[in-house]
Amino acid sequence: MTEKKKEKLLILSQPQRATLEGLSNRRPQLPTDAVRDELVTLGLVVKQGAKWALTPTGKKVLAASSNRRNAGGFSV
């Protein structure tokens, strides 16, 4: 049987989305950031040397949440 595993859609809070977007835009990051730490535990961000980078999962989540018509952050 070949069952397709349905990916769980992560619904991020506004600060989490903003942090994710900030990381993807390479904005300067604070040394300590509670929201970023949450994203690390979710597996969306990784530290690469002095910089932070999005994981492939993080990029997918960001792409899914950056639908401009859907700026309210609702997922239907």
KARA-V640705 format. One record per helix or strand of 3 or more residues. SS is the DSSP state (~ for helix, > for strand). FROM is the first residue (numbers start at 1). TO is the last residue. Records with the same first field share a line. If there is no record, write none. Layout:
SS: FROM-TO + FROM-TO
This chain:
~: 14-24 + 34-42 + 56-65 + 68-70
>: 45-48 + 51-54
